[in-house]
Every structure is written in C-alpha cells, then in structure tokens.
Amino acid sequence: MMREEPDFNRIKSEILTLLADNKDMVLATSLDNRVSARIVSFVNEDFTIYFFSWEHNKKIIQLRGNKNVAFNLRRLQIEGEAEVLGKANDEKFNAIGDLFRAKFSPKWYDSFSSVKEMVLVKVVPLKIVKFESAHKRFHLQNINLENSKVYQMRIEDKDNPHFPY
C-alpha cells in the first residue's frame, strides 16, 4: 500500500543539500538502443539541473535525439527532460555561469565555458526517487514535484501498481 508519510519540505531540503554538497553525478543518455553513462559536473536551481559539454560529444548527440535522461547520485535517481540551451558563454546564461563559478571556481568555469564548442544543458526533473533504509527496512520515496508530496513505499510493496520505479 502506498504511504504518504514523509514531509515534502524535509525531503526536498535533504535532496537540495545533497545536490549542493556534490559537484559531480552520473548522467545516463540513450539513443537508438544504445545507453551510455558518465560523470558530469553540475549546478542546480532548486531541482533544475545544468551541465555543459562539447557540442559534438556523444551525450549531446544522444540527448538531441532523445531528451529523456537520468541522473544518479548516491541513493537518489532523477529522471528528466534535457534541453540544449546554447553556447555556454552566451551572456544570457551569466546567472547560470555564476552558479558554476560559486560552486567550482571562476577560473574552472571560465576555462571550460570559453571553449567555443561548449554548450549548456538544462534538465527539468520529471521523477525523483530516493532510496532509504529505516527501522531495518528498505523504502523508496517517490517525490511528486507536481503535488509537493512524497509517497513512501517499502521494497516489499513491489506488487502495488503505483510502485515508484
């Protein structure tokens, strides 16, 4: 049975702290039955995630053909839709650049973003699932961003049609 137990604001705060405390996470992309995963450096505004890459890189080619991506950071999985925004050093992205400068360093960000083939990518999350263990039981917390609710299920609830995988 699905449980609406955890407090959304507490779980949101935990996730945002995890994102703030980490500079890299795994990004998975796919196209034409080929899935690939790699580490990307990122920043976030609330749950929206930004990263950049060379325009000709496999991940950019894949997400231009299939905007569905997934991130993994420890016990957190985020599925979302990616959009290539444009050149990373475009003035209209200065605010996002400032997020990178603050999290990494101005020198680090400026050296990468100044490469003319570097593009900025925005990922809007559609589904967030957090794996937790409490009281010697495993739980999945399905974070519903639309309704600002967290639905928690035990692993043994796997036959429930709303199981959050």
Residue pairs with C-beta under 8 A, 6 or more apart in sequence:
1 157
1 160
2 151
2 153
2 157
2 160
2 162
3 151
3 152
3 153
4 149
4 150
4 151
4 152
5 150
5 152
6 141
6 150
6 152
7 150
8 143
8 148
8 149
8 150
11 130
11 141
11 143
11 150
12 143
14 130
15 47
15 76
15 128
15 130
15 143
16 44
16 46
16 47
18 73
18 74
18 76
19 42
19 44
19 49
19 73
20 44
20 103
22 73
23 41
23 42
23 103
23 104
24 39
24 40
24 41
24 42
25 39
25 40
25 42
25 71
25 72
25 73
26 37
26 38
26 39
26 40
26 71
26 72
26 73
27 37
27 38
27 39
27 40
27 51
27 59
27 69
27 70
27 71
28 35
28 36
28 37
28 69
28 70
28 71
28 72
29 35
29 36
29 37
29 58
29 59
29 62
29 63
29 66
29 69
29 82
30 36
30 62
30 66
30 68
31 61
31 62
31 63
31 65
31 66
32 65
34 62
36 58
36 59
36 62
38 59
40 51
40 53
40 59
41 51
41 104
42 49
42 50
42 51
42 71
43 49
43 50
43 51
43 96
43 99
43 100
43 103
44 50
44 99
45 96
45 99
47 78
47 125
47 128
47 145
48 122
48 123
48 124
48 125
49 71
49 78
49 80
49 122
49 123
49 125
50 96
50 99
50 100
50 120
50 121
50 122
50 123
51 120
51 121
51 123
52 88
52 112
52 113
52 118
52 119
52 120
52 121
53 59
53 60
53 118
53 119
53 121
54 60
54 115
54 117
54 118
54 119
55 117
55 118
55 119
56 117
60 84
60 119
60 121
63 69
63 82
63 84
63 121
64 84
67 81
67 82
67 83
68 79
68 80
68 81
68 82
69 79
69 80
69 81
69 82
69 123
70 77
70 78
70 79
70 80
71 77
71 78
71 80
71 123
72 78
75 130
75 131
75 132
76 128
76 129
76 130
76 131
77 128
77 129
77 130
77 131
78 123
78 125
78 127
78 128
79 125
79 126
79 127
79 128
80 123
80 124
80 125
80 126
80 127
81 123
81 124
81 126
82 121
82 122
82 123
83 121
83 122
83 123
83 124
84 119
84 120
84 121
85 93
85 119
85 120
85 121
85 122
86 92
86 93
86 119
86 120
87 116
87 118
87 119
87 120
88 97
88 112
88 113
88 115
88 118
88 119
88 120
89 97
89 113
89 114
89 118
90 120
93 120
96 120
97 109
97 113
100 108
100 109
100 113
101 109
101 110
112 118
125 145
126 145
127 142
127 164
128 142
128 143
128 145
129 140
129 141
129 142
129 143
129 164
129 165
130 140
130 141
130 143
131 138
131 139
131 140
131 141
132 138
132 139
132 140
132 141
132 152
133 139
137 154
137 155
138 154
138 155
139 152
139 153
139 154
139 155
140 152
140 153
140 154
140 155
140 163
140 164
140 165
141 150
141 151
141 152
141 164
142 150
142 151
142 152
142 153
142 164
143 150
144 150
144 151
151 162
151 164
153 160
153 162
153 163
153 164
157 163
